[in-house]
Amino acid sequence: MLVNLGTPDSPETGDVRKYLDEFLMDERVIDINAFNRTLLVKGIIVPFRSPKTAKLYKEIWDENGSPLLYYSKIQAALVQEQLGDKYHVELAMRYQRPSIVSALENMKAGLVESIQVIPLFPQYASASTGSVIQKVMEIVGKWPTIPPVSFVNSFHNNEMMIATFADNAKKYHPDTYDQILFSFHGLPERQLKKCDHSGKHCLQSADCCAALTDVNKFCYSAQCHDTARLIAEKLNLPASKYSVCFQSRLGKEPWVQPYTSEVLKELAAKGKKRLLVFCPAFVADCLETLYEVTVEYGEEFKRLGGEEVQLVSSLNDHPQWIAAMVKMVRDQHRDQI
C-alpha cells in the first residue's frame, strides 16, 4: 500500500474545508490537547483558510485534476505493472480519498498474506509517516485476523531516489545558477524536540542536524539535511553552492529553520539572481511545489531584486523512481520471509 498525504476532491471551498478539517484535526499534525486543537482548527484556521487555499488549488488544478492524486495514481499503476500478479498494489491518502480504510479493505478482500506499507514521505516525521503508521495500526488492529504488517519508516537516503532528483535537475544545468536551494516542508520545532529521546541533542547547537547519528537518526531535519547532501554530492555541488531551508510555516511559534523566505532575502541581498529549487520532501508535484515555490517564492524573489526561481520537477512518474519503489517492496518482502 502506497500512502501519500492527500488532496481535496475538488478545488471548491467546501471540499477544501473538508480536507483541511481532517488534516489539521490529526493529533500528530497539530500536537496540542484535543480541546484547544478543536477550537483552533474548527473555530479559526479552517473557516478563514479554506477560501484562500481553495483559490490556490484552482491555480494548479488542470484537466487531470489534482497533480498529487494524478501522479500518485500513475505511480501505483506502474508499480503494480512491474510487480506483476503476485502482488496487490493499493493507493491510499492519509486524508480524504482514496482512504486508508478502503485500501486496507480491498487488500483484505484480496486475501493478501501480508501487508507492506510505504508512506510516500522520504524523511520521517511524526506528522506524516508517524501518522500513517498509527492510522494503519488502529484499523488493522481491530481485525479478527491480523496479517503480518510492515512499514518503510523512511527512505531519505535511497540511492535511486537521490539519482532521480539529480537527473531531473541536470536538464536545467545547475552550474549555471547562482545558488541551489533544497526547500523542505516545515515543522514546528517542538515536534523535532519530541523525537529527541535523549533530550540533550535537538536544537542544542547550530549544527545539530548536520550529520546523522544514533541520537538524531529519526530527526526530520537531520534526514532532510542528509537528503540534500546526497543530491548535492551526486551533482558535484560544493557546500557553498547550496542551501537547506524549510517552507510552509504556520503560526507564530518557531518552526524548523532557516525559513525559505528568509533565505531568499539573504540571497537577494548578496546579489544572487537565479535560483534552482529542489523540494525533496515530496515524491509528486503538488500545491507546495507548483504554487508555493514556483509562484509565491518566484514573485517574492523578484520583488527582492532576483530574476528567476526555477523548480526542479518532483519524482512523479520518472522510471527510475518507479523502479526505486518496486525495489523497496521487494526488499521489504524479502525481510519478512
Summary of the structure (lengths in Angstrom):
residues: 337
radius of gyration: 19.8
end to end distance: 18.2
largest distance: 63.4
contacts: 1082
relative contact order: 0.14
helix: 49%
strand: 14%
